[in-house]
C-alpha cells in the first residue's frame, strides 16, 4: 500500500518509525527502542538474529511482562508471526517473565470485514483488562497514529472493527480460570 504511494523501503521504515515516535509521545513513554532490523522483512531474518535483538531489549529493561502477538501473528502477517517466535526465543533462559499474547474473541474477529483477525477461544483467555475512558482513548489515538485498519476512523466504513474498551490476553504457559484482571496479577515469584 505504501509502495503504491511512492515510498521506497527506506521511506516506509522512516514513516513507521515516525509513527512509533508519535505513539511514544502520546503515551508519555520515557523512551523508544527501535532495533536496527530491516522494516517489513522480519519473516526473512534468521530466528537467532531476531531473538538476539529482542533479548538485548529484555536484558536492558528487564520487564516482568512482555506483550506481543500469538503464534498466528493475530492477523497472519508474516512479520507478526516472526515477532512472536523471536520473543519466545529471547525469553528462553531469561528467568520468569510473563508473555501476554493479545487475543480477540470469535465475535470480535467476525466483526471485521475483510477478515483480518484470528480468534482465540474464550477458554484460553487468561486476562481480561477493562480500560477506563482515558486508557481507551489513548488506545484509539495510538491505533489512529499507527493507521491500523482494525480501529475506528472518523471517515471509515462501518465494516471496520469498533474496539470495545477491554483488552484480552492469552498467557504463554500459564492458565487462569477465571481470568485475572491485570497482566501483572499473580506473576511467578522471582528468586535470586
ROTOR-26403 format. One record per residue: residue in three letters; chain; x, y, z of N, C-alpha, C in turn. Coordinates in steps of 0.02 Angstrom, whole numbers, plus 32768, in hexadecimal, padded with zeros to 4 digits. Example, Ala and Ser with C-alpha at 12.3 -4.5 7.8 and 13.67 -1.06 7.14 Angstrom:
2
+-----+-------+------+------+------+------+------+------+------+------+------+
| res | chain |  n_X |  n_Y |  n_Z | ca_X | ca_Y | ca_Z |  c_X |  c_Y |  c_Z |
+-----+-------+------+------+------+------+------+------+------+------+------+
| Ala |     A | 8294 | 7EE4 | 8186 | 8267 | 7F1F | 8186 | 8294 | 7F5B | 8186 |
| Ser |     A | 8282 | 7F90 | 8162 | 82AC | 7FCB | 8165 | 8285 | 8002 | 818A |
+-----+-------+------+------+------+------+------+------+------+------+------+
% end
This chain:
192
+-----+-------+------+------+------+------+------+------+------+------+------+
| res | chain |  n_X |  n_Y |  n_Z | ca_X | ca_Y | ca_Z |  c_X |  c_Y |  c_Z |
+-----+-------+------+------+------+------+------+------+------+------+------+
| Unk |     A | 8029 | 7FC5 | 8000 | 8000 | 8000 | 8000 | 802C | 803F | 8000 |
| Unk |     A | 805D | 8042 | 802E | 8088 | 807D | 8031 | 80B5 | 8082 | 7FF3 |
| Unk |     A | 80C9 | 8048 | 7FD8 | 80F2 | 804A | 7F9B | 80CB | 8069 | 7F62 |
| Unk |     A | 808A | 805D | 7F61 | 805F | 807A | 7F2D | 805B | 80C6 | 7F35 |
| Unk |     A | 806A | 80DF | 7F71 | 806A | 8127 | 7F7D | 80AD | 8146 | 7F6D |
| Unk |     A | 80DB | 8120 | 7F4F | 811A | 813B | 7F39 | 8151 | 8136 | 7F6D |
| Unk |     A | 8147 | 8112 | 7FA3 | 817B | 810A | 7FD6 | 81A4 | 80CC | 7FC9 |
| Unk |     A | 81E5 | 80D3 | 7FCD | 8211 | 8098 | 7FC8 | 8217 | 8078 | 800D |
| Unk |     A | 823C | 8042 | 8012 | 8243 | 801C | 8051 | 825C | 8049 | 8089 |
| Unk |     A | 828E | 8073 | 807B | 82AA | 80A0 | 80AE | 8276 | 80D5 | 80C3 |
| Unk |     A | 8251 | 80EE | 8092 | 821D | 8120 | 80A1 | 81E6 | 8103 | 80CD |
| Unk |     A | 81D3 | 80C5 | 80BF | 81A1 | 80A3 | 80E8 | 81BC | 809A | 812F |
| Unk |     A | 81FB | 8086 | 8135 | 8218 | 807D | 8177 | 8219 | 80BE | 819E |
| Unk |     A | 822B | 80F5 | 817D | 822C | 8137 | 819F | 81E5 | 814B | 81B4 |
| Unk |     A | 81B5 | 813F | 8188 | 816F | 814F | 8198 | 8158 | 8127 | 81D5 |
| Unk |     A | 8165 | 80E7 | 81D7 | 8150 | 80BD | 820F | 8174 | 80D1 | 824F |
| Unk |     A | 81B4 | 80E1 | 824B | 81D8 | 80F7 | 8287 | 81BC | 8139 | 82A1 |
| Unk |     A | 81AA | 8165 | 8273 | 818B | 81A4 | 8287 | 8149 | 8198 | 82AB |
| Unk |     A | 8123 | 8168 | 8293 | 80E4 | 8157 | 82B4 | 80F1 | 813C | 82FA |
| Unk |     A | 8124 | 8111 | 8300 | 8135 | 80F6 | 8342 | 8148 | 812E | 8372 |
| Unk |     A | 816E | 815F | 8359 | 8181 | 8198 | 8384 | 8144 | 81BF | 839A |
| Unk |     A | 8114 | 81C8 | 836D | 80D6 | 81EC | 8380 | 80AE | 81C4 | 83B3 |
| Unk |     A | 80AC | 8181 | 83AB | 8089 | 8157 | 83DC | 80AB | 815D | 8420 |
| Unk |     A | 80EE | 815A | 8421 | 8113 | 815F | 8460 | 8105 | 81A2 | 8482 |
| Unk |     A | 8102 | 81D7 | 8459 | 80F3 | 821A | 8475 | 80AB | 821C | 8490 |
| Unk |     A | 807C | 81FF | 846B | 8036 | 81FF | 8481 | 802E | 81DA | 84C4 |
| Unk |     A | 8054 | 81A4 | 84CC | 804F | 817D | 850A | 807B | 8198 | 8542 |
| Unk |     A | 80A5 | 81C9 | 8532 | 80D1 | 81E4 | 8565 | 8109 | 81B5 | 8579 |
| Unk |     A | 8120 | 818C | 854A | 8155 | 815D | 855A | 8197 | 8181 | 8564 |
| Unk |     A | 81C2 | 8165 | 858D | 8203 | 8181 | 859A | 8233 | 8177 | 8560 |
| Unk |     A | 8226 | 8146 | 8537 | 8253 | 8138 | 8500 | 8235 | 8107 | 84CF |
| Unk |     A | 8258 | 80FD | 8499 | 8242 | 80CF | 8464 | 8280 | 80AD | 8449 |
| Unk |     A | 827E | 806C | 8444 | 82B6 | 8046 | 8427 | 829F | 8029 | 83E5 |
| Unk |     A | 82C2 | 803A | 83B0 | 82B4 | 801F | 836E | 82F2 | 7FF8 | 8358 |
| Unk |     A | 82EE | 7FB5 | 835B | 8329 | 7F8D | 8347 | 833A | 7F9A | 82FE |
| Unk |     A | 8378 | 7F94 | 82ED | 838E | 7FA0 | 82A9 | 8381 | 7F67 | 827A |
| Unk |     A | 8344 | 7F4E | 827B | 8331 | 7F16 | 824E | 830C | 7F33 | 8212 |
| Unk |     A | 8312 | 7F14 | 81D8 | 82F1 | 7F2E | 819C | 82A6 | 7F2D | 81A2 |
| Unk |     A | 8287 | 7F66 | 8198 | 823E | 7F6D | 819D | 821B | 7F42 | 8169 |
| Unk |     A | 81E7 | 7F1F | 817F | 81BF | 7EF7 | 8151 | 81E0 | 7EB7 | 813A |
| Unk |     A | 8217 | 7EA3 | 815A | 823B | 7E68 | 8143 | 824C | 7E39 | 817C |
| Unk |     A | 8229 | 7E3F | 81B5 | 8239 | 7E15 | 81EF | 8231 | 7DCB | 81DF |
| Unk |     A | 8200 | 7DBA | 81B7 | 81F4 | 7D74 | 81A6 | 822D | 7D56 | 817D |
| Unk |     A | 8257 | 7D81 | 8160 | 828F | 7D68 | 8137 | 82D0 | 7D64 | 815F |
| Unk |     A | 82D0 | 7D7F | 819B | 830C | 7D7F | 81C5 | 8311 | 7D3C | 81EA |
| Unk |     A | 834E | 7D25 | 81F6 | 8356 | 7CE8 | 821F | 8339 | 7CF3 | 8265 |
| Unk |     A | 8318 | 7CC0 | 827F | 82FA | 7CC6 | 82C1 | 832D | 7CD9 | 82F6 |
| Unk |     A | 836A | 7CC0 | 82F0 | 839F | 7CD1 | 8321 | 83AD | 7D1C | 8322 |
| Unk |     A | 83AD | 7D3B | 82E8 | 83BA | 7D84 | 82E3 | 8381 | 7DAA | 8305 |
| Unk |     A | 8343 | 7D98 | 82F4 | 830A | 7DBA | 8313 | 8308 | 7DAE | 835E |
| Unk |     A | 8313 | 7D6F | 8373 | 8312 | 7D5F | 83BA | 8347 | 7D84 | 83E1 |
| Unk |     A | 8383 | 7D8B | 83C3 | 83B9 | 7DB0 | 83E4 | 83A7 | 7DFA | 83EB |
| Unk |     A | 8388 | 7E17 | 83B8 | 8374 | 7E5E | 83BC | 8340 | 7E69 | 83F3 |
| Unk |     A | 8310 | 7E3C | 83F8 | 82DD | 7E41 | 842D | 82FE | 7E34 | 8470 |
| Unk |     A | 832B | 7E04 | 8474 | 834E | 7DF4 | 84B2 | 8376 | 7E2F | 84CD |
| Unk |     A | 8396 | 7E56 | 84A1 | 83BB | 7E91 | 84B7 | 838C | 7EC3 | 84D8 |
| Unk |     A | 8350 | 7ECA | 84BD | 831F | 7EF9 | 84DA | 8308 | 7EDE | 851D |
| Unk |     A | 82FA | 7E9D | 8521 | 82E6 | 7E80 | 8561 | 831C | 7E8A | 8596 |
| Unk |     A | 835A | 7E7F | 8583 | 8391 | 7E87 | 85B2 | 8398 | 7ECF | 85C9 |
| Unk |     A | 838C | 7EFE | 859C | 8394 | 7F45 | 85AD | 835D | 7F5E | 85DC |
| Unk |     A | 8320 | 7F45 | 85D3 | 82E7 | 7F5F | 85F9 | 82CD | 7F30 | 862E |
| Unk |     A | 82DB | 7EF0 | 8628 | 82C7 | 7EBD | 8659 | 827C | 7EC2 | 866A |
| Unk |     A | 8250 | 7EBE | 8638 | 8208 | 7EC4 | 8646 | 81EC | 7E85 | 8668 |
| Unk |     A | 81B8 | 7E8E | 8690 | 8195 | 7E55 | 86AD | 8165 | 7E36 | 867B |
| Unk |     A | 8148 | 7E60 | 8650 | 8116 | 7E4A | 8620 | 812B | 7E63 | 85DA |
| Unk |     A | 8126 | 7E36 | 85AA | 8131 | 7E48 | 8564 | 80EF | 7E3C | 8541 |
| Unk |     A | 80D7 | 7E6D | 851C | 8098 | 7E67 | 84F7 | 80A8 | 7E61 | 84AD |
| Unk |     A | 808A | 7E30 | 848D | 8098 | 7E26 | 8446 | 8061 | 7E00 | 8423 |
| Unk |     A | 8072 | 7DE7 | 83E8 | 8043 | 7DC3 | 83BE | 803E | 7D79 | 83D3 |
| Unk |     A | 8008 | 7D5A | 83BE | 8001 | 7D12 | 83C7 | 8028 | 7CEF | 8390 |
| Unk |     A | 802D | 7CAC | 8390 | 8055 | 7C89 | 835C | 803D | 7C96 | 8315 |
| Unk |     A | 7FFF | 7CAC | 830C | 7FE5 | 7CB9 | 82C9 | 7FEE | 7D03 | 82B6 |
| Unk |     A | 800F | 7D28 | 82E3 | 801A | 7D6F | 82D5 | 7FDB | 7D99 | 82DA |
| Unk |     A | 7FA8 | 7D7F | 82FB | 7F65 | 7D9E | 8303 | 7F41 | 7DA2 | 82C0 |
| Unk |     A | 7F64 | 7DB9 | 828C | 7F43 | 7DC2 | 824B | 7F68 | 7D9E | 8212 |
| Unk |     A | 7F97 | 7D72 | 8224 | 7FBA | 7D4B | 81F1 | 7FF2 | 7D6F | 81CE |
| Unk |     A | 8002 | 7DAC | 81E1 | 8039 | 7DD1 | 81C0 | 807B | 7DAD | 81CF |
| Unk |     A | 80A2 | 7D9E | 819B | 80E0 | 7D78 | 81A6 | 8110 | 7D98 | 81D9 |
| Unk |     A | 8114 | 7DDB | 81D9 | 8140 | 7DFC | 8209 | 8126 | 7DF7 | 8250 |
| Unk |     A | 80E4 | 7DF7 | 8259 | 80C7 | 7DEE | 829C | 80D5 | 7DA8 | 82B6 |
| Unk |     A | 80D0 | 7D77 | 8289 | 80DF | 7D32 | 829C | 8129 | 7D2C | 82AF |
| Unk |     A | 8154 | 7D4A | 8288 | 819C | 7D49 | 8297 | 81A9 | 7D6B | 82DA |
| Unk |     A | 8186 | 7DA2 | 82E8 | 818F | 7DC5 | 8328 | 817C | 7D98 | 8362 |
| Unk |     A | 8145 | 7D73 | 835B | 8130 | 7D45 | 8391 | 8169 | 7D14 | 83A1 |
| Unk |     A | 8184 | 7CF4 | 836D | 81B6 | 7CC1 | 8379 | 81F8 | 7CDF | 8391 |
| Unk |     A | 8207 | 7D1C | 837C | 8243 | 7D3E | 8394 | 823D | 7D4D | 83DF |
| Unk |     A | 8202 | 7D63 | 83F5 | 81F8 | 7D6F | 843C | 81FF | 7D2E | 8463 |
| Unk |     A | 81E0 | 7CF9 | 844A | 81E6 | 7CB9 | 846E | 822E | 7CA2 | 8473 |
| Unk |     A | 8253 | 7CAA | 843D | 829A | 7C96 | 843E | 82C0 | 7CC2 | 8471 |
| Unk |     A | 82B2 | 7D03 | 8470 | 82D5 | 7D30 | 849D | 82C5 | 7D22 | 84E6 |
| Unk |     A | 8289 | 7D0A | 84F4 | 8275 | 7CFD | 8539 | 8297 | 7CBE | 8555 |
| Unk |     A | 82AD | 7C91 | 852A | 82CC | 7C53 | 8541 | 8309 | 7C63 | 856C |
| Unk |     A | 830A | 7C48 | 85A9 | 8343 | 7C4F | 85D5 | 834C | 7C93 | 85F4 |
| Unk |     A | 831A | 7CBF | 85EE | 831F | 7D02 | 860A | 82F4 | 7D0A | 8648 |
| Unk |     A | 82E7 | 7CD4 | 866B | 82C2 | 7CD9 | 86AA | 8277 | 7CE1 | 869F |
| Unk |     A | 8253 | 7CE1 | 86D5 | 8209 | 7CE3 | 86CE | 81F1 | 7D27 | 86B7 |
| Unk |     A | 81D2 | 7D27 | 867E | 81B0 | 7D62 | 8663 | 816F | 7D4A | 8645 |
| Unk |     A | 813E | 7D73 | 8647 | 80FE | 7D61 | 8629 | 80FC | 7D7A | 85E2 |
| Unk |     A | 80E8 | 7D4E | 85B5 | 80DC | 7D61 | 856F | 8091 | 7D63 | 8566 |
| Unk |     A | 8076 | 7D9F | 8560 | 802E | 7DA9 | 8558 | 8020 | 7DB6 | 850E |
| Unk |     A | 7FFC | 7D89 | 84F0 | 7FED | 7D8E | 84A9 | 7FA8 | 7DAD | 849F |
| Unk |     A | 7FA5 | 7DE2 | 8478 | 7F66 | 7E04 | 846A | 7F36 | 7DD2 | 844B |
| Unk |     A | 7EF8 | 7DD4 | 8463 | 7EC6 | 7DA3 | 844B | 7E84 | 7DC5 | 843B |
| Unk |     A | 7E62 | 7DAA | 8409 | 7E20 | 7DC2 | 83F5 | 7DF0 | 7D88 | 83F5 |
| Unk |     A | 7DB5 | 7D93 | 840F | 7D81 | 7D5F | 8410 | 7D63 | 7D58 | 83CA |
| Unk |     A | 7D3F | 7D21 | 83C1 | 7D21 | 7D12 | 8380 | 7CF4 | 7D4B | 8367 |
| Unk |     A | 7CCB | 7D67 | 8394 | 7C9D | 7D9C | 837D | 7CC2 | 7DDA | 8365 |
| Unk |     A | 7CFB | 7DE8 | 8384 | 7D24 | 7E21 | 836E | 7D42 | 7E12 | 832A |
| Unk |     A | 7D5D | 7DD7 | 8321 | 7D7A | 7DC4 | 82E1 | 7D45 | 7DC4 | 82AA |
| Unk |     A | 7D09 | 7DAE | 82BA | 7CD3 | 7DAC | 8289 | 7CBC | 7DF1 | 8274 |
| Unk |     A | 7CC6 | 7E23 | 82A0 | 7CB0 | 7E67 | 8292 | 7CDC | 7E8C | 8260 |
| Unk |     A | 7D15 | 7E6F | 824F | 7D44 | 7E91 | 8223 | 7D39 | 7E79 | 81DB |
| Unk |     A | 7D31 | 7EA9 | 81AE | 7D29 | 7E9A | 8167 | 7D5A | 7EC6 | 8141 |
| Unk |     A | 7D86 | 7EAC | 8117 | 7D91 | 7E65 | 810D | 7DAF | 7E45 | 814B |
| Unk |     A | 7DAD | 7E03 | 814D | 7DC4 | 7DDD | 8187 | 7E0E | 7DE9 | 8193 |
| Unk |     A | 7E1E | 7E0B | 81CB | 7E63 | 7E1E | 81D9 | 7E80 | 7DFF | 8219 |
| Unk |     A | 7E56 | 7DE0 | 8242 | 7E6C | 7DC7 | 8283 | 7E5E | 7D7D | 828C |
| Unk |     A | 7E8C | 7D5C | 82AF | 7E7F | 7D17 | 82C4 | 7E65 | 7D1A | 830B |
| Unk |     A | 7E2E | 7CF7 | 8318 | 7E13 | 7CF8 | 835C | 7E38 | 7CC8 | 838B |
| Unk |     A | 7E33 | 7CD6 | 83CC | 7E4B | 7CAA | 8400 | 7E0E | 7C91 | 8426 |
| Unk |     A | 7E0C | 7C52 | 8435 | 7DD3 | 7C36 | 845A | 7DCD | 7C57 | 849E |
| Unk |     A | 7D90 | 7C64 | 84B2 | 7D85 | 7C86 | 84F2 | 7DA4 | 7C5F | 852C |
| Unk |     A | 7DA6 | 7C1D | 8526 | 7DC4 | 7BF3 | 855B | 7E0F | 7BFD | 8562 |
| Unk |     A | 7E2F | 7C1B | 852F | 7E77 | 7C26 | 8530 | 7E8A | 7C6C | 8549 |
| Unk |     A | 7E59 | 7C96 | 8556 | 7E66 | 7CDA | 856D | 7E7B | 7CD8 | 85B7 |
| Unk |     A | 7EB5 | 7CF3 | 85C6 | 7ED0 | 7CF3 | 860A | 7ECA | 7D36 | 862D |
| Unk |     A | 7EBE | 7D6C | 8607 | 7EB6 | 7DAE | 8626 | 7E84 | 7DD6 | 85FD |
| Unk |     A | 7E57 | 7DF6 | 8620 | 7E27 | 7E25 | 8602 | 7E30 | 7E66 | 8627 |
| Unk |     A | 7E4A | 7E97 | 8604 | 7E5B | 7ED8 | 8622 | 7E2A | 7F0C | 8609 |
| Unk |     A | 7E00 | 7F26 | 8635 | 7DD3 | 7F5D | 8623 | 7DF9 | 7F9E | 8622 |
| Unk |     A | 7DF0 | 7FC4 | 85ED | 7E12 | 8005 | 85E6 | 7DE4 | 803C | 85FE |
| Unk |     A | 7E01 | 806D | 8621 | 7DD9 | 80A7 | 8632 | 7DD5 | 80D4 | 85F5 |
| Unk |     A | 7DAF | 8109 | 85F9 | 7DA4 | 8135 | 85BF | 7DE6 | 8151 | 85A5 |
| Unk |     A | 7E12 | 8165 | 85D1 | 7E53 | 8181 | 85BD | 7E7D | 814D | 8598 |
| Unk |     A | 7E7E | 8110 | 85B2 | 7EA5 | 80DA | 8592 | 7E88 | 80C8 | 854E |
| Unk |     A | 7E46 | 80C3 | 854B | 7E26 | 80B2 | 850B | 7E33 | 80E7 | 84D6 |
| Unk |     A | 7E31 | 8126 | 84EB | 7E3F | 815D | 84BC | 7E88 | 815B | 84A5 |
| Unk |     A | 7EB6 | 814D | 84D3 | 7EFD | 8149 | 84C0 | 7F08 | 8110 | 848F |
| Unk |     A | 7EE7 | 80D7 | 849B | 7EEC | 809E | 846E | 7ED5 | 80B0 | 8428 |
| Unk |     A | 7E9C | 80D0 | 8423 | 7E81 | 80E3 | 83E2 | 7EAE | 8117 | 83C0 |
| Unk |     A | 7EC7 | 8147 | 83E7 | 7EF5 | 8179 | 83CB | 7F32 | 8157 | 83AD |
| Unk |     A | 7F4E | 8127 | 83D1 | 7F8A | 8104 | 83B9 | 7F7C | 80DB | 837B |
| Unk |     A | 7F42 | 80BC | 8378 | 7F30 | 8095 | 833D | 7F26 | 80C3 | 8301 |
| Unk |     A | 7F0A | 80FF | 830D | 7F03 | 812F | 82D6 | 7F48 | 8146 | 82BE |
| Unk |     A | 7F75 | 8155 | 82ED | 7FB8 | 816B | 82DA | 7FDA | 8135 | 82B0 |
| Unk |     A | 7FD3 | 80F7 | 82C7 | 7FF1 | 80BE | 82A4 | 7FCE | 80B1 | 8261 |
| Unk |     A | 7F92 | 80CD | 8259 | 7F67 | 80C2 | 821F | 7F55 | 8079 | 8218 |
| Unk |     A | 7F47 | 805A | 8252 | 7F31 | 8014 | 8252 | 7EEB | 8010 | 8232 |
| Unk |     A | 7EE2 | 7FDF | 8208 | 7EA1 | 7FD7 | 81E8 | 7E6C | 7FC2 | 821A |
| Unk |     A | 7E80 | 7F9E | 824D | 7E50 | 7F81 | 827B | 7E44 | 7FB2 | 82B4 |
| Unk |     A | 7E25 | 7FE8 | 82A4 | 7E16 | 801C | 82D6 | 7DDD | 8047 | 82BB |
| Unk |     A | 7DCD | 807A | 82E1 | 7D99 | 80A8 | 82CD | 7DBA | 80E3 | 82A9 |
| Unk |     A | 7DA5 | 80F0 | 826D | 7DBA | 812C | 824A | 7D7C | 8158 | 8243 |
| Unk |     A | 7D84 | 8199 | 824D | 7D4B | 81C6 | 824A | 7D26 | 81C1 | 8208 |
| Unk |     A | 7D4B | 81B8 | 81D2 | 7D2C | 81B5 | 8190 | 7D2E | 816E | 8173 |
| Unk |     A | 7D3C | 813D | 819D | 7D43 | 80F8 | 8186 | 7D00 | 80D6 | 817E |
| Unk |     A | 7D00 | 80A0 | 8157 | 7CC1 | 807A | 814D | 7CAC | 8057 | 818D |
| Unk |     A | 7C6C | 8048 | 8192 | 7C51 | 8027 | 81CE | 7C6B | 7FE0 | 81D6 |
| Unk |     A | 7C89 | 7FC3 | 81A2 | 7CA1 | 7F7F | 81A6 | 7CE0 | 7F78 | 81D0 |
| Unk |     A | 7D02 | 7FB1 | 81DF | 7D3D | 7FAD | 8209 | 7D27 | 7F9D | 8251 |
| Unk |     A | 7D53 | 7F7C | 8274 | 7D44 | 7F67 | 82B8 | 7D3C | 7FA2 | 82E7 |
| Unk |     A | 7D08 | 7FA1 | 830E | 7CFF | 7FD1 | 8344 | 7D19 | 7FB0 | 8382 |
| Unk |     A | 7D55 | 7FC4 | 8398 | 7D77 | 7FA4 | 83CF | 7D56 | 7FB3 | 8412 |
| Unk |     A | 7D45 | 7F80 | 8439 | 7D29 | 7F8D | 847B | 7D60 | 7FA3 | 84AB |
| Unk |     A | 7D4E | 7FC5 | 84E2 | 7D81 | 7FDC | 8512 | 7D99 | 7FA4 | 8540 |
| Unk |     A | 7DB3 | 7F6F | 8522 | 7DCC | 7F36 | 8547 | 7E05 | 7F17 | 8520 |
| Unk |     A | 7E35 | 7EFB | 8544 | 7E6B | 7ED6 | 8524 | 7E6B | 7E8F | 853F |
| Unk |     A | 7E76 | 7E5E | 8514 | 7E79 | 7E18 | 8528 | 7EBD | 7DFC | 8516 |
| Unk |     A | 7ED6 | 7DD0 | 8542 | 7F18 | 7DB2 | 8538 | 7F16 | 7D68 | 8547 |
| Unk |     A | 7F3E | 7D43 | 8521 | 7F4B | 7CFC | 852C | 7F93 | 7CF8 | 8544 |
| Unk |     A | 7F9F | 7CE0 | 8581 | 7FE3 | 7CDD | 859C | 8004 | 7C9C | 8585 |
| Unk |     A | 8041 | 7CA1 | 856D | 8067 | 7C67 | 8558 | 807C | 7C3F | 8596 |
| Unk |     A | 8067 | 7C00 | 8598 | 807B | 7BD3 | 85CE | 8059 | 7BDE | 8610 |
| Unk |     A | 8027 | 7C08 | 8613 | 8001 | 7C13 | 8650 | 7FB7 | 7C11 | 863E |
| Unk |     A | 7F8E | 7BFB | 866D | 7F46 | 7BF8 | 8662 | 7F22 | 7C11 | 86A0 |
| Unk |     A | 7EF5 | 7C40 | 8696 | 7ECD | 7C5B | 86CD | 7E83 | 7C55 | 86BC |
| Unk |     A | 7E5E | 7C35 | 86E7 | 7E15 | 7C30 | 86E0 | 7DF7 | 7C39 | 8726 |
| Unk |     A | 7DD3 | 7C6D | 8731 | 7DC2 | 7CA3 | 8701 | 7DFF | 7CCD | 86F1 |
| Unk |     A | 7DFA | 7CF3 | 86BA | 7E33 | 7D1D | 86A6 | 7E42 | 7D52 | 86DB |
| Unk |     A | 7E82 | 7D64 | 86DE | 7E97 | 7D9A | 870A | 7E85 | 7DDD | 86E9 |
| Unk |     A | 7E87 | 7E13 | 8710 | 7E72 | 7E54 | 86F6 | 7EAD | 7E84 | 86EC |
| Unk |     A | 7EEA | 7E69 | 86F2 | 7F26 | 7E92 | 86EB | 7F5D | 7E64 | 86D1 |
| Unk |     A | 7F83 | 7E7A | 869F | 7FB7 | 7E4F | 8684 | 7FEF | 7E42 | 86B4 |
| Unk |     A | 7FF3 | 7E68 | 86EB | 8027 | 7E5E | 871D | 800F | 7E32 | 8757 |
| Unk |     A | 7FCF | 7E23 | 8758 | 7FB2 | 7DFD | 8790 | 7FCF | 7DB7 | 8793 |
| Unk |     A | 7FE1 | 7DA2 | 87D0 | 7FFA | 7D5E | 87DE | 8035 | 7D4A | 87B2 |
| Unk |     A | 8063 | 7D79 | 87A9 | 80A0 | 7D69 | 8784 | 80C9 | 7D36 | 87A9 |
| Unk |     A | 80F0 | 7D0D | 8785 | 811D | 7CDE | 87A7 | 814E | 7D05 | 87D3 |
| Unk |     A | 8160 | 7CE8 | 880B | 818E | 7D08 | 883A | 81D5 | 7D04 | 881E |
| Unk |     A | 81F7 | 7D3D | 881E | 823C | 7D40 | 8806 | 826A | 7D36 | 8842 |
| Unk |     A | 8297 | 7D05 | 883D | 82C7 | 7CF8 | 8873 | 830D | 7D02 | 885A |
| Unk |     A | 833B | 7D0E | 8888 | 8381 | 7D14 | 8875 | 8395 | 7D59 | 8873 |
+-----+-------+------+------+------+------+------+------+------+------+------+
% end
